[in-house]
């Protein structure tokens, strides 16, 4: 029958029928995909389309930004890619809503203003002057034409106008600021003692009936998760490279040609004092911080210990306790202003205040390790590895393509691909969607192992590209659906849970009784003796006191202020199951400061702006075509 169709397909009647059938299919639904201009539309905002081209360009730019920020750490799995697409589209929708609102409110960016601002961008300047050639070169590198960039830049400026009009003019009244600062910077002094759950564990007896009741009533807590064991074939570029022979002459020639690559860069050892300052801080805050930094530098120049000053003043949590010590580092390890200052200093010299995105720094250079070339013998292994990796690239890609083709041609087995490429078929052992260790910790492999293609259709997976130059194809070996574990398997676990729960209940009851005893006027020392515990004193703790148990700190800030000189008792249940008795001694309000008040205005303005964006988005007529993303 098929041969009959092929024979008749050469006649003009069949060609007419083919056209009549395919044209309606080709045109069906086209108007659903394209806007009035014939361009693919992925969303619309108040009947204004967002084109697929704009979406793809924004998505590519976001990927580029993440790649630039994270470097080799940038590796999105399927869920991450989906999230990135959704966030990009949400941003485009918000931009469209905001531009529409700004235009409706009469905000404009004139051509002269646009040109002036473009001419002021440093990326478009050569020797401090705007360069048309540099501008066009930058546009080409970013995939823009000038009209498209200028339209995008104008939109960004319009949104900036709207944001400044809302966030930049927001303010709190003086009483509001004082109250918020007082609460935010409030300090509390209290004491607490712990009542351990372990004290009551041996007192708890659990019956068989309780175990059976718990097992029956809490099946979701006693489940064995869905698991899969997959067999796989792994192609490794490192393994291919290791098998490539390279002569000694070739290695020495490579070393001589790239000798500069095998040198040690100069390294410098420094320590610093950091005064934190927001990048967008207003001029007054900048001047206050700079003046404080100049004062600290004067103290250091007068002979005060840099190490002690850093411990008491520096606002860098990573180095303050080490006296500001940053160790040795080469160029490229620090932000540019900090790095430039360090490499301009002499050993023992203290810098002028240096402004970076993190704040204002005072830096002292403590040591220098000069750079230099490494001898061939010390880098021979590195040279060999580099040459092998270079030569392995075409072999790796050829074999990866062959692996993909064989896995597709023989979807029910990995043996043909393994045999053709000389690779073993291995298995992972059972693992859940949360992953395991080694290969089964790779998000992409987990996603492929639990895909419909592998579990439902029983086929080989698509090639999975992993970090480190590896490609894996896998298939299901064994699958275990989620199920409640047998009672005998979980009996000990259930007994432990029941005993711990009852012991924690008794510890909490003891803490509440002790709190009531304090409330009735019992001496705190007597209460501690009764609980066989000791009070831990905490003085002037802030809301962010990370050294304290979060449950104790939170409860201490919930308790009412002490009245008539008497402590306010309270209790807290800790994540460990232990209970705590708390005695609040005093409350000290935070003191308003100009810098803190200004930060509150900025935060308040940002919150107002975010609320405006959310309201405008909710009120807009937004339609998303998810299937086109």
KOLRO-786630 format. One record per residue (C-alpha): x, y, z; chain; residue in one letter. Coordinates in Angstrom, 2 decimals. Layout:
REM residues N
      px      py      pz cadena residuo
       X       Y       Z      A       a
...
END
This chain:
REM residues 629
      px      py      pz cadena residuo
    0.00    0.00    0.00      A       x
    2.82    2.41    0.90      A       x
    4.55    1.69   -2.40      A       x
    1.26    2.44   -4.21      A       x
    1.09    5.82   -2.51      A       x
    4.73    6.56   -3.44      A       x
    4.00    5.68   -7.10      A       x
    0.92    7.90   -7.26      A       x
    2.67   10.75   -5.44      A       x
    4.38   11.71   -8.68      A       x
    1.09   12.69  -10.41      A       x
   -0.14   16.32  -10.61      A       x
   -3.43   15.33   -8.88      A       x
   -1.55   14.29   -5.72      A       x
    0.41   17.56   -5.73      A       x
   -2.86   19.58   -5.91      A       x
   -4.30   17.54   -3.02      A       x
   -1.08   18.08   -1.04      A       x
   -1.33   21.87   -1.45      A       x
   -5.03   21.91   -0.54      A       x
   -4.32   19.94    2.64      A       x
   -1.12   21.60    3.84      A       x
   -1.91   25.27    3.24      A       x
   -4.83   25.39    5.73      A       x
   -2.67   23.57    8.28      A       x
    0.20   25.99    7.69      A       x
   -2.05   29.03    8.16      A       x
   -4.25   27.67   10.96      A       x
   -3.71   29.58   14.18      A       x
   -1.06   31.92   12.73      A       x
   -3.05   34.99   13.81      A       x
   -2.94   33.62   17.37      A       x
    0.86   33.71   17.41      A       x
    1.55   37.04   15.81      A       x
    0.59   40.60   16.58      A       x
   -0.45   43.26   14.12      A       x
    3.13   43.71   12.93      A       x
    3.60   40.04   12.10      A       x
    5.92   39.44   15.06      A       x
    5.63   36.63   17.61      A       x
    3.93   37.91   20.78      A       x
    4.68   36.29   24.17      A       x
    2.54   38.61   26.33      A       x
    0.41   41.73   26.19      A       x
   -0.08   44.56   28.68      A       x
   -3.15   46.75   28.22      A       x
   -3.27   45.54   24.58      A       x
    0.39   46.54   24.05      A       x
    2.32   43.46   22.81      A       x
    5.64   42.18   24.18      A       x
    7.42   40.60   21.25      A       x
    9.25   37.32   21.27      A       x
   12.30   39.16   19.97      A       x
   12.32   41.53   22.97      A       x
   11.81   38.61   25.32      A       x
   14.63   36.54   23.82      A       x
   16.98   39.53   23.87      A       x
   16.18   40.24   27.53      A       x
   16.60   36.55   28.38      A       x
   19.97   36.41   26.65      A       x
   21.15   39.56   28.43      A       x
   20.09   38.11   31.79      A       x
   21.99   34.89   31.05      A       x
   25.05   36.96   30.11      A       x
   24.84   38.94   33.37      A       x
   24.59   35.75   35.42      A       x
   27.50   34.22   33.51      A       x
   29.60   37.33   34.12      A       x
   28.75   37.34   37.83      A       x
   29.02   33.61   38.59      A       x
   31.65   32.60   36.03      A       x
   32.20   28.85   36.01      A       x
   29.56   28.50   38.73      A       x
   26.82   29.42   36.27      A       x
   25.04   26.17   35.43      A       x
   21.24   26.28   35.31      A       x
   19.27   23.08   35.65      A       x
   15.81   22.66   34.11      A       x
   14.06   24.28   37.09      A       x
   16.55   27.16   37.12      A       x
   16.07   27.81   33.42      A       x
   12.30   27.83   33.85      A       x
   12.60   30.26   36.77      A       x
   14.93   32.53   34.76      A       x
   12.44   32.65   31.87      A       x
    9.56   33.46   34.21      A       x
   11.50   36.19   36.02      A       x
   12.59   37.74   32.71      A       x
    9.03   37.85   31.39      A       x
    7.75   39.26   34.70      A       x
   10.33   42.03   34.48      A       x
    9.29   42.88   30.91      A       x
    5.62   42.97   31.97      A       x
    6.45   45.26   34.90      A       x
    8.49   47.52   32.63      A       x
    5.60   47.79   30.19      A       x
    3.18   48.60   33.03      A       x
    5.52   51.27   34.41      A       x
    6.26   52.86   31.02      A       x
    2.53   52.97   30.30      A       x
    1.90   54.63   33.68      A       x
    4.74   57.13   33.25      A       x
    3.49   58.11   29.79      A       x
   -0.08   58.44   31.06      A       x
    1.16   60.74   33.86      A       x
    2.85   62.99   31.30      A       x
    6.46   61.98   31.93      A       x
    8.76   62.27   28.91      A       x
   12.42   61.95   28.03      A       x
   13.28   64.46   25.30      A       x
   15.72   63.74   22.47      A       x
   18.26   66.28   23.76      A       x
   18.12   64.85   27.28      A       x
   18.51   61.32   25.90      A       x
   21.53   62.31   23.79      A       x
   23.13   64.15   26.73      A       x
   22.79   61.10   29.01      A       x
   24.10   58.67   26.37      A       x
   27.14   60.91   25.82      A       x
   27.82   60.72   29.56      A       x
   28.11   56.91   29.71      A       x
   31.72   55.90   30.44      A       x
   31.47   52.75   28.28      A       x
   30.99   54.96   25.21      A       x
   34.01   57.22   25.88      A       x
   37.58   57.16   24.61      A       x
   40.06   59.32   26.53      A       x
   37.17   60.88   28.41      A       x
   35.27   61.93   25.29      A       x
   32.20   60.36   23.69      A       x
   33.20   58.24   20.70      A       x
   30.67   57.32   18.02      A       x
   32.85   54.39   16.96      A       x
   33.07   53.08   20.55      A       x
   29.31   53.53   20.94      A       x
   28.55   51.53   17.80      A       x
   31.11   48.88   18.75      A       x
   29.42   48.44   22.14      A       x
   25.99   48.21   20.49      A       x
   27.21   45.46   18.17      A       x
   28.77   43.52   21.07      A       x
   25.42   43.60   22.91      A       x
   23.33   42.72   19.86      A       x
   21.68   46.16   19.59      A       x
   21.03   48.56   16.74      A       x
   21.15   52.22   17.79      A       x
   17.38   52.77   17.46      A       x
   16.60   49.73   19.59      A       x
   19.09   50.69   22.30      A       x
   17.95   54.29   22.43      A       x
   14.33   53.19   22.74      A       x
   15.28   50.79   25.55      A       x
   17.38   53.46   27.28      A       x
   14.53   55.98   27.01      A       x
   12.17   53.44   28.61      A       x
   14.63   52.84   31.47      A       x
   14.91   56.58   32.09      A       x
   11.13   56.93   32.12      A       x
   10.88   54.17   34.72      A       x
   13.65   55.89   36.68      A       x
   11.65   59.12   36.63      A       x
    8.63   57.32   38.04      A       x
   10.72   55.54   40.69      A       x
   12.39   58.78   41.78      A       x
    9.03   60.50   41.90      A       x
    7.75   57.88   44.36      A       x
   10.73   56.48   46.29      A       x
   12.80   59.67   46.18      A       x
   10.10   61.84   47.73      A       x
    8.85   59.44   50.41      A       x
    9.51   60.33   54.01      A       x
    8.45   59.41   57.51      A       x
    7.46   61.96   60.11      A       x
    9.93   62.58   62.92      A       x
    7.86   60.67   65.53      A       x
    7.52   57.73   63.12      A       x
   11.26   57.67   62.47      A       x
   12.10   57.92   66.15      A       x
    9.68   55.12   67.01      A       x
   10.97   52.84   64.26      A       x
   14.63   53.48   65.09      A       x
   13.83   52.94   68.77      A       x
   12.27   49.57   68.01      A       x
   14.78   48.49   65.40      A       x
   17.84   49.30   67.53      A       x
   16.25   48.33   70.85      A       x
   18.51   46.46   73.31      A       x
   17.29   43.99   75.90      A       x
   19.06   42.54   78.92      A       x
   17.83   39.22   80.26      A       x
   18.86   35.91   81.74      A       x
   17.83   32.42   80.71      A       x
   18.31   28.85   81.81      A       x
   17.77   25.66   79.80      A       x
   15.63   22.72   80.87      A       x
   16.93   19.83   78.72      A       x
   14.56   17.33   77.17      A       x
   17.09   14.58   77.94      A       x
   16.25   14.95   81.65      A       x
   12.82   13.37   81.06      A       x
   13.53   10.77   78.35      A       x
   14.19    7.91   80.77      A       x
   10.97    8.72   82.63      A       x
    8.78    8.16   79.57      A       x
    7.30    4.74   78.85      A       x
    5.79    4.00   75.42      A       x
    3.22    1.22   74.92      A       x
    2.78   -0.97   71.86      A       x
   -0.67    0.54   71.34      A       x
    0.81    4.04   71.18      A       x
    3.33    2.87   68.59      A       x
    0.62    1.30   66.42      A       x
   -1.65    4.33   66.76      A       x
    1.15    6.69   65.73      A       x
    2.08    4.48   62.77      A       x
   -1.52    4.44   61.58      A       x
   -2.13    8.17   62.11      A       x
    1.12    9.53   60.60      A       x
    1.75    7.60   57.37      A       x
    3.19   10.65   55.55      A       x
    5.98   10.97   58.13      A       x
    7.06    7.36   57.72      A       x
    7.27    7.12   53.95      A       x
   10.08    5.70   51.89      A       x
   10.51    8.26   49.10      A       x
   10.19    7.46   45.42      A       x
   13.56    6.08   44.27      A       x
   15.21    5.03   41.04      A       x
   18.34    3.08   40.18      A       x
   19.70    3.94   36.75      A       x
   22.38    2.39   34.63      A       x
   24.47    4.82   32.63      A       x
   27.29    5.33   30.18      A       x
   29.60    8.23   30.97      A       x
   31.87    9.93   28.46      A       x
   34.61   12.01   30.12      A       x
   36.84   14.50   28.38      A       x
   39.36   14.12   31.22      A       x
   39.54   10.36   30.61      A       x
   40.03   10.88   26.87      A       x
   42.74   13.46   27.55      A       x
   44.60   11.17   29.92      A       x
   45.03    8.62   27.12      A       x
   46.66   11.05   24.68      A       x
   50.45   10.68   24.35      A       x
   52.57   13.85   24.16      A       x
   56.33   13.86   23.53      A       x
   58.80   15.63   25.81      A       x
   59.85   17.88   22.94      A       x
   56.26   19.04   22.41      A       x
   55.90   19.81   26.11      A       x
   59.05   21.93   26.20      A       x
   58.02   23.77   23.05      A       x
   54.63   24.53   24.61      A       x
   56.33   25.78   27.77      A       x
   58.67   28.11   25.86      A       x
   55.82   29.47   23.70      A       x
   53.58   30.19   26.69      A       x
   56.20   30.87   29.36      A       x
   54.35   33.94   30.62      A       x
   51.37   31.73   31.48      A       x
   53.49   29.77   33.93      A       x
   54.53   32.68   36.08      A       x
   53.49   33.55   39.62      A       x
   51.79   36.97   39.89      A       x
   52.91   39.42   42.52      A       x
   50.88   39.04   45.72      A       x
   50.30   41.55   48.47      A       x
   49.33   41.10   52.11      A       x
   47.06   43.74   53.61      A       x
   44.69   44.44   56.46      A       x
   41.91   47.00   56.57      A       x
   39.29   48.79   58.63      A       x
   35.88   49.01   56.93      A       x
   33.19   51.60   57.61      A       x
   30.08   50.44   55.81      A       x
   28.40   52.90   53.43      A       x
   25.66   52.17   50.90      A       x
   26.54   52.67   47.22      A       x
   23.60   55.06   46.83      A       x
   24.25   56.95   50.08      A       x
   23.47   60.67   49.95      A       x
   26.35   63.22   49.98      A       x
   25.89   64.06   53.65      A       x
   26.24   60.40   54.70      A       x
   29.31   60.06   52.46      A       x
   30.96   63.10   54.04      A       x
   30.20   61.89   57.58      A       x
   31.74   58.47   56.85      A       x
   34.76   59.94   55.05      A       x
   35.39   62.31   57.99      A       x
   35.23   59.39   60.40      A       x
   37.68   57.45   58.22      A       x
   40.11   60.38   58.15      A       x
   39.92   60.56   61.94      A       x
   40.72   56.83   62.22      A       x
   43.66   57.21   59.84      A       x
   45.02   60.04   61.96      A       x
   44.83   57.82   65.04      A       x
   46.71   55.07   63.21      A       x
   49.36   57.49   61.96      A       x
   49.77   58.66   65.55      A       x
   50.74   55.11   66.54      A       x
   47.51   53.41   67.58      A       x
   47.47   49.64   66.94      A       x
   45.90   48.81   63.56      A       x
   44.95   45.34   64.75      A       x
   43.17   46.55   67.89      A       x
   41.41   49.36   66.03      A       x
   40.15   46.89   63.39      A       x
   38.80   44.56   66.10      A       x
   36.81   47.32   67.79      A       x
   35.80   49.55   64.85      A       x
   35.82   47.61   61.56      A       x
   32.40   46.65   60.20      A       x
   33.74   43.76   58.10      A       x
   32.57   40.62   59.97      A       x
   34.94   38.44   57.98      A       x
   38.16   40.13   59.07      A       x
   37.45   42.34   62.10      A       x
   38.20   39.67   64.72      A       x
   41.48   38.90   62.94      A       x
   42.55   42.52   63.25      A       x
   41.50   43.32   59.67      A       x
   43.83   40.67   58.21      A       x
   43.07   39.80   54.55      A       x
   46.08   37.58   53.78      A       x
   47.99   37.55   50.50      A       x
   46.16   38.17   47.21      A       x
   47.02   38.98   43.61      A       x
   45.41   41.43   41.22      A       x
   41.85   40.48   40.31      A       x
   40.90   39.21   43.75      A       x
   39.51   42.49   45.08      A       x
   37.29   45.26   43.71      A       x
   39.24   47.74   41.57      A       x
   39.44   50.78   43.93      A       x
   40.64   48.62   46.83      A       x
   43.10   46.72   44.67      A       x
   44.54   49.88   43.06      A       x
   45.13   51.39   46.49      A       x
   46.87   48.26   47.82      A       x
   49.20   47.97   44.82      A       x
   50.17   51.65   45.10      A       x
   51.30   51.36   48.75      A       x
   54.72   50.68   50.21      A       x
   55.07   48.06   52.97      A       x
   53.91   49.58   56.26      A       x
   52.17   52.51   54.56      A       x
   48.56   53.38   55.47      A       x
   46.23   54.49   52.69      A       x
   43.96   57.48   52.48      A       x
   40.24   56.55   52.83      A       x
   39.24   54.35   49.87      A       x
   35.60   54.21   48.71      A       x
   34.27   50.92   47.29      A       x
   30.76   49.45   46.87      A       x
   31.15   48.01   50.38      A       x
   31.96   51.28   52.14      A       x
   35.07   53.26   53.08      A       x
   38.35   51.46   53.87      A       x
   41.59   52.36   55.64      A       x
   44.27   49.94   54.35      A       x
   47.76   49.02   55.50      A       x
   50.16   47.04   53.32      A       x
   51.95   44.38   55.41      A       x
   53.91   42.38   52.87      A       x
   54.82   41.70   49.22      A       x
   55.53   38.40   47.44      A       x
   57.23   39.17   44.12      A       x
   56.11   37.30   41.02      A       x
   58.30   35.29   38.68      A       x
   58.52   32.46   36.15      A       x
   58.21   28.83   37.26      A       x
   60.82   26.33   35.93      A       x
   59.65   23.72   33.43      A       x
   60.07   20.83   35.88      A       x
   57.64   22.37   38.38      A       x
   54.89   22.91   35.78      A       x
   55.45   19.92   33.51      A       x
   52.30   18.15   34.76      A       x
   50.24   21.29   34.11      A       x
   51.65   21.68   30.60      A       x
   50.93   18.03   29.81      A       x
   47.36   18.35   31.07      A       x
   46.76   21.49   28.97      A       x
   48.07   19.90   25.76      A       x
   46.08   16.72   26.37      A       x
   42.88   18.68   27.02      A       x
   43.34   20.71   23.84      A       x
   43.81   17.61   21.72      A       x
   40.94   15.81   23.44      A       x
   38.36   18.42   22.42      A       x
   37.59   17.23   18.84      A       x
   37.71   13.57   19.98      A       x
   35.34   14.31   22.86      A       x
   32.78   16.11   20.71      A       x
   32.92   13.45   17.99      A       x
   32.36   10.69   20.57      A       x
   29.63   12.69   22.33      A       x
   27.76   13.02   19.04      A       x
   28.22    9.32   18.37      A       x
   26.95    8.50   21.88      A       x
   23.85   10.63   21.31      A       x
   23.12    8.98   17.95      A       x
   23.56    5.43   19.24      A       x
   21.44    6.09   22.33      A       x
   18.68    7.40   20.05      A       x
   18.97    4.61   17.48      A       x
   18.85    1.92   20.18      A       x
   16.50    3.49   22.77      A       x
   15.96    0.24   24.72      A       x
   19.58   -0.48   25.61      A       x
   22.89    1.21   26.43      A       x
   24.95   -1.78   25.32      A       x
   25.38   -0.76   21.64      A       x
   26.67    2.70   22.60      A       x
   28.89    1.30   25.36      A       x
   30.37   -1.35   23.07      A       x
   30.98    1.07   20.18      A       x
   32.77    3.60   22.41      A       x
   34.52    1.10   24.67      A       x
   32.79    2.40   27.79      A       x
   31.44    0.39   30.75      A       x
   27.76    0.39   31.72      A       x
   27.55    1.32   35.40      A       x
   24.66    1.79   37.81      A       x
   24.04    4.39   40.49      A       x
   22.10    2.45   43.07      A       x
   18.76    3.71   44.36      A       x
   18.41    7.45   44.99      A       x
   15.49    9.83   45.54      A       x
   14.58   13.13   43.91      A       x
   16.60   14.89   46.61      A       x
   19.70   13.25   45.14      A       x
   22.61   11.48   46.75      A       x
   26.37   11.82   46.48      A       x
   28.75   11.87   43.55      A       x
   26.98   11.54   40.22      A       x
   23.53   11.38   41.82      A       x
   24.08   14.82   43.38      A       x
   24.02   16.40   39.91      A       x
   20.67   18.24   39.42      A       x
   20.63   17.60   35.66      A       x
   21.14   13.87   36.12      A       x
   18.41   13.71   38.79      A       x
   16.03   15.55   36.47      A       x
   16.78   13.13   33.60      A       x
   16.48   10.05   35.84      A       x
   12.96   11.02   36.96      A       x
   11.79   12.25   33.55      A       x
    8.81   10.72   31.73      A       x
   11.10    9.69   28.90      A       x
   13.06    7.40   31.23      A       x
   10.43    6.28   33.77      A       x
    7.22    6.22   31.73      A       x
    8.46    5.46   28.21      A       x
   11.39    3.25   29.26      A       x
   13.79    4.91   26.81      A       x
   17.38    6.03   27.08      A       x
   17.65    9.63   28.24      A       x
   18.85   12.50   26.11      A       x
   22.60   13.12   26.63      A       x
   23.06   14.94   29.95      A       x
   25.94   17.43   30.00      A       x
   27.56   17.61   33.44      A       x
   30.26   19.81   34.90      A       x
   33.86   18.88   34.31      A       x
   33.44   17.93   30.64      A       x
   31.23   14.87   31.11      A       x
   28.28   13.56   29.12      A       x
   26.01   10.85   30.48      A       x
   23.20    8.81   28.91      A       x
   21.10    6.78   31.33      A       x
   18.11    4.49   31.54      A       x
   15.98    3.00   34.28      A       x
   17.27   -0.15   35.95      A       x
   14.90   -0.31   38.94      A       x
   12.10    1.91   40.20      A       x
   10.50    1.98   43.64      A       x
    7.37    4.03   44.16      A       x
    6.89    5.98   47.37      A       x
    5.38    3.78   50.09      A       x
    4.95    3.67   53.83      A       x
    7.78    1.74   55.43      A       x
    6.84   -1.44   57.37      A       x
    6.14   -0.98   61.07      A       x
    9.02   -3.24   62.10      A       x
   11.42   -1.10   60.10      A       x
   10.32    2.15   61.76      A       x
    9.42    0.90   65.24      A       x
   12.55    2.30   66.92      A       x
   12.08    5.63   65.14      A       x
    8.44    5.86   66.27      A       x
    9.37    5.02   69.86      A       x
   12.04    7.75   69.83      A       x
    9.56   10.30   68.43      A       x
    6.93    9.48   71.04      A       x
    9.40    9.59   73.92      A       x
   10.96   12.84   72.68      A       x
    7.55   14.47   72.24      A       x
    6.42   13.51   75.74      A       x
    9.77   14.53   77.26      A       x
    9.61   17.91   75.48      A       x
    6.05   18.37   76.80      A       x
    7.29   17.75   80.35      A       x
   10.25   20.13   79.88      A       x
    7.88   22.87   78.65      A       x
    5.58   22.26   81.62      A       x
    8.53   22.55   84.01      A       x
    9.57   25.83   82.34      A       x
    6.05   27.25   82.66      A       x
    5.90   26.23   86.33      A       x
    9.27   27.88   86.94      A       x
    8.08   31.04   85.18      A       x
    5.01   31.13   87.42      A       x
    7.24   30.67   90.45      A       x
    9.30   33.71   89.39      A       x
    6.12   35.66   88.82      A       x
    5.04   34.88   92.40      A       x
    8.30   36.33   93.73      A       x
   10.51   33.26   94.20      A       x
   14.19   34.18   94.21      A       x
   15.81   33.45   90.77      A       x
   18.69   31.60   92.45      A       x
   16.19   29.27   94.14      A       x
   14.40   28.65   90.83      A       x
   17.73   27.75   89.21      A       x
   18.55   25.38   92.08      A       x
   15.17   23.67   91.71      A       x
   15.83   23.13   87.99      A       x
   19.45   22.02   88.53      A       x
   20.50   24.69   86.05      A       x
   22.44   27.95   85.89      A       x
   21.31   31.33   84.65      A       x
   23.05   32.67   81.52      A       x
   23.28   36.46   81.59      A       x
   22.72   38.40   78.35      A       x
   23.33   42.15   78.36      A       x
   22.16   44.66   75.75      A       x
   21.30   42.09   73.05      A       x
   20.02   43.46   69.75      A       x
   17.47   41.87   67.48      A       x
   20.22   40.42   65.29      A       x
   22.30   38.78   68.06      A       x
   23.31   35.73   66.02      A       x
   25.19   34.09   68.91      A       x
   21.90   33.45   70.76      A       x
   19.36   30.71   70.09      A       x
   16.77   32.28   67.74      A       x
   13.81   31.02   69.83      A       x
   15.23   32.52   73.04      A       x
   16.05   35.84   71.34      A       x
   12.63   36.08   69.69      A       x
   10.82   35.35   72.95      A       x
   12.96   37.87   74.86      A       x
   11.83   40.59   72.43      A       x
    8.17   39.51   72.75      A       x
    7.96   39.81   76.53      A       x
    6.36   42.92   78.09      A       x
    8.64   45.50   79.66      A       x
    9.48   44.84   83.30      A       x
    7.31   46.88   85.69      A       x
    8.21   48.28   89.10      A       x
   11.71   46.86   88.93      A       x
   10.48   43.25   88.69      A       x
   11.67   40.87   85.97      A       x
    9.22   39.66   83.33      A       x
    9.35   35.84   83.11      A       x
    8.61   33.83   79.97      A       x
    9.37   30.51   78.31      A       x
   10.55   29.33   74.91      A       x
   10.55   25.97   73.16      A       x
   13.80   25.33   71.32      A       x
   14.27   23.44   68.07      A       x
   16.21   20.76   69.95      A       x
   13.16   19.98   72.10      A       x
   14.67   21.66   75.16      A       x
   12.71   24.34   76.99      A       x
   14.07   27.66   78.25      A       x
   13.05   29.90   81.12      A       x
   13.67   33.60   80.41      A       x
   13.74   36.52   82.84      A       x
   13.65   39.90   81.08      A       x
   15.56   42.50   83.14      A       x
   15.54   45.75   81.16      A       x
   14.71   47.37   77.81      A       x
   16.73   50.20   76.24      A       x
   15.29   52.05   73.25      A       x
   17.48   52.66   70.23      A       x
   18.68   56.22   69.84      A       x
   17.75   58.05   66.62      A       x
   20.70   58.99   64.41      A       x
   20.62   60.97   61.19      A       x
   22.15   58.18   59.08      A       x
   19.73   55.57   60.45      A       x
   16.75   57.89   59.89      A       x
   17.79   58.54   56.30      A       x
   18.09   54.81   55.69      A       x
   14.55   54.39   57.01      A       x
   13.32   57.02   54.54      A       x
   15.06   55.11   51.73      A       x
   13.58   51.77   52.85      A       x
   10.14   53.34   53.22      A       x
   10.41   54.86   49.75      A       x
   11.42   51.53   48.27      A       x
    8.48   49.80   49.96      A       x
    6.08   52.43   48.59      A       x
    7.50   52.01   45.10      A       x
    7.27   48.19   45.29      A       x
    3.66   48.50   46.47      A       x
    2.92   50.82   43.54      A       x
    4.43   48.34   41.06      A       x
    2.39   45.49   42.57      A       x
   -0.82   47.56   42.44      A       x
   -0.25   48.68   38.83      A       x
    0.53   45.11   37.78      A       x
   -2.67   43.88   39.45      A       x
   -4.78   46.57   37.79      A       x
   -3.30   46.13   34.32      A       x
   -4.82   43.85   31.70      A       x
   -1.99   41.32   31.38      A       x
   -2.10   38.23   29.19      A       x
    0.77   35.70   29.16      A       x
    1.22   33.16   26.34      A       x
    3.26   30.61   28.30      A       x
    3.31   28.06   25.49      A       x
    5.40   30.43   23.35      A       x
    8.23   30.91   25.84      A       x
END
